[in-house]
Amino acid sequence: MTPRELLVRWLSRQLPADATAWLMKSAAQVESTGKDASVYLAVSLVTRKVGKADLALSEPDLREAEGARANWDPRGWSADQAARVLLVLVLQQDPSRLARVLEQLCNSADVSELVAFYRGLPLYPDQPRYLARATEGLRTNIKGAFEAIALRNPYPSEQFPEAAWNQMVLKALFVGSALWPIVGLDRRANAELARMLRDYAHERWAAGRPVSPELWRCVGPHATGAALKDLERVLREGTEPERRAAALALRASPDAGARPLLERDAALAKAVAGGELTWERVCATA
């Protein structure tokens, strides 16, 4: 099934009959009239007609989402957000029109609408067309809108150039977002990002402020030279979650000097080597 078909099925299953009827009629009108105003009107009425309940999804639903679009993860969507994305996807056979309409919708959107349109990014046709909109969205001061792009969304990992990707990861830490829901976090780790994150850690240390253990996940694969001294410091002085993160980062380091540092703590070295210590467990206890 396509993402559009899945959204129809999930919403039809969950919504009252009158709400489903309104949504299907509105989608048909959007598709048949060819007038952009029909989209704007339908989108503006979604909350009133559909409501804001969480979209009820089972594990099989999530597997179907992954099958319909690689790395699509609609966990956390609400019914009104799903309905808005559905109404936009009605235009998917006309990518130019969809892009024009979406830009206008984003320019006039409230927060909930903006979250919906950003969560829909991986589902729109002609993906590179939305790069400017997505990178502009990262500049928002609204955490929910930022996380709609950055978290559980494959669009950034697939489309962002390195500079935009790095800024997104750094901002996620700055605003207090978790890093583990960022799709492609390990695959897109890079040396420049590692340098930026180390600089950020030094600033936090200088101000006497804590550093998220997750930061070191992106540093480890590029931890050489001075970066090992940072990890040594964390291993020596950090909290238990921080020390575990440093151990995992040292295990990922390509520097020959990393292993002796890790082996200074026999228990951590054993846990890492045996697979008992993972980033998932670090994030769960941080």
N, C-alpha and C positions, 0 to 999 in steps of 0.2 A: 504493500500500500504506500501511497505517497504521503508526505507530511500533511498536505491539505486534507486528504481522505481520513487520516488518523484524527485530526482535529475535529472534523465533522462527527466522527464516530464517538469520540470521547465526550464532546459537548452534548450530542443527542442523547447519549446514555445518562448524562447527569442532569441536564436541565429539565424543568417542567415543559410539558407539551407546548404551551403557548409561547414560551421563550424560544424553544427550538424552531417553531413555525416562523416566528418573527425573523430569526437569524437566517434561516434558509431562504425566506422570501427576500430579505435584504441582500443576501449574497447573489441571488438570481438577478435582482435589479441592477446591482453593480456590474454584473457580467453582461447584461443585455442592453443597458442604456447607453454605455459609452460616455457618460457624463461624470466627470470627476466629482461633481457636487453630490452624487449619489453615495460615493464612498465617505465623504466628509460627514454627511448626515447620518449614515449608519454608524460610523465610528463614534460620533457624538452621543448616540442613544444607547450604546452598548451597556454601560453600567446600569442604567435604568431598566433595561429590558432583560439583561442576563444576570446581573448581580456580581458580587465580588468574592464568592466562595472559592476556596482552594480547588484547583482542578484535581479530581480524584483519579490517581493513576496507580495501577498495580505494577508489580515487577514484570509480568508479561507485557504490559503496555510500554514500559520503559525499554524492554528488549525490542519491541516493534519499532519504537522511535529510532533506536540505534540502527535497525535494519533499513529503515526508510531514508535515513540520512546519517552517515557516519559521525559518531560523537555528538549527535543531538541528544541533549539531556533536559527534558522539560520538567524535571522536578522543581517544585517551588512556583510553578505557574499558577495563576488564578484563572477562573473561568472567563472573566472579562478580558484579560490579557490574551488568552487563547482565541477568543472571538474576534478581537481586533486583528490579530495576525491572520486569522482565517479570511477576514474581509479583504485584507491587503493581498493575500495569495490568490484571490479570485482574479487578480490582474496579471498573473504570472505568465500568461501567453503573450503579453505585451510588455516586455521588460522596460522599455523606455517610459511608458506611461506609469508603470508601477514605481519606477525610480522618482519620477516627477511628483506623483501623488504622495509617496512616502516622505519626501523632503518637505513638502508643505505640511504634512501631518506632524512631523517632528518639530517644525518651526512653531507650531501653535499648540503643541501637546502639553497637558499637565503631567505631573510626575508619573502617575500610573500608566498613562498612555505611552510616555517615553520609554518606560521600562518594557512595556509590551513590544514596541517597535524594535528596540535594541535586542531583546531576546529572540526576535524573529530573524535577525541578521543572517544566520546560516541557512535559512530556508528560501531566501529570495533568489531569483535567477540573476545570472550575470554578476557573480559575487564581487569582482574587483570594482564594480561601479559604486559600491557603498563604502569604499575605504576612507574617503574624506569625511563622510558622515560619522563613521565609527571612531576615527581618531579625534574628531572634534568632540564627540561625546565623552571621551576620556577626560576632557578638561572641566567637566561639570563638577560643581561642589556638592551635588546630590549623590550621596553614597549609593542609594538604591539604583540610580541610573548608571553610575559607574560600574557597579557589580553586575548589572544586566549585560554589559559588554564583556567584562573581564572574567566572570565566573561561570562555569558550566556552559561555556559558549565556544564552539570550535572556530568561530570566525577569526579572532585575533591570531591564533596559531597558524592559520592557513594563509592569511592575507596581509598581516602587518609586516612592514619592513623592520629590521632589527632595532632601529632607534625608537620607533613607536612601541614595539614589544617591550623593550627595556624600561621605557618610561611607565608603561602600564604596570609592570611587576613592581617597580619601585613605589608607584603611587598606591598600589594595593597595600603595601606595608605601611605607608605613611598614613592612610586613612583607617588602618586597623582591620583590613580584610584578611581572611585566610588565603594562603597561597595554594593549598592542596586542590581546591576546585578549579584552578586555572588549567584548561585543557592544553596539553602539549608543554607543560612546565619543564619537564626534564629534557624533552627533545630540543627545545629551543634555548636551553641554557647556553651562554656564550661568554667569552672572556671579558668583553666590555661590561656586560651586566654584572659579572662577578666583581669587577673593579668598582662599579657604582654602588653595589650593595655593601662592599667593605667600607667605602667612604661613608656611607650612611650609618653603618655600625659604629665607626669611629666617632661620628658626630653624636650619636646616642650615648656612647660611653662617656664622652667628654661632658655631656650635660647630666650625667648620672641617671640616665633613663634606660629602661630595659630594651633588649633587642629580641625580636621574635626568633625562636629557634628555627623556624622555617626558612629564614634568610639564608642559612648555611647550605641548604639543599641546592641552591643555584650557584653557590660558590665552589662546592666540593669538586666538580669535574674540571675546574680550572684553577684549583688551589695549588700554587707553586710559590716558592720563595717566601716573600713577606706574608702571603696569605696563610702559610703554615703557622707563622707566629701568631696570627689572629686566632686560628683554631686551637693552637696550644694554650693561648690565654683562656679561651672559652672552656677548654677541657680542664684547666686548672682552677678557674674561678667561677664558672657558670653554675646556674641552677641545674638540677638533675635533668630536666628536659633539654636544656642548652647543651649539657655535656653529651647527652645521647645524640643530639643533632651534630655536634662536632665530631663524634666518633663516626657517624655515617658519612659525613663530608670527607673525613680523612680516608675512609675506605674508598671513596670515589676519586680521590686525588691521583693524578698521574705522576706526582713527584715521588721519587724514591725515598725522600725524607719523611713521608707521611706515615709509613708503616711503623717505624720506630716510635713516633709520637703516640700512635694509637696503642701500641703494645705496652706503653707505660701503665695503662689501666687494663690489667688482665681480664677483669670481669666484662668491661665494655667490649674489648677486642673479641672475646669469646662470643658475646651476644651478637655482635655484628657478623662474625664469621659463620655462626650457626643459623643465621637468618631469624633469630629471635627478636632482633631489633630492626624495625623498619620505620620508614617515614610516616606511615599510617599510624603507628603506635606513638611516635613522637608527637604528632599533631593531636592525637587523642588525649594526651596527658599534658600538653603545653598550657 
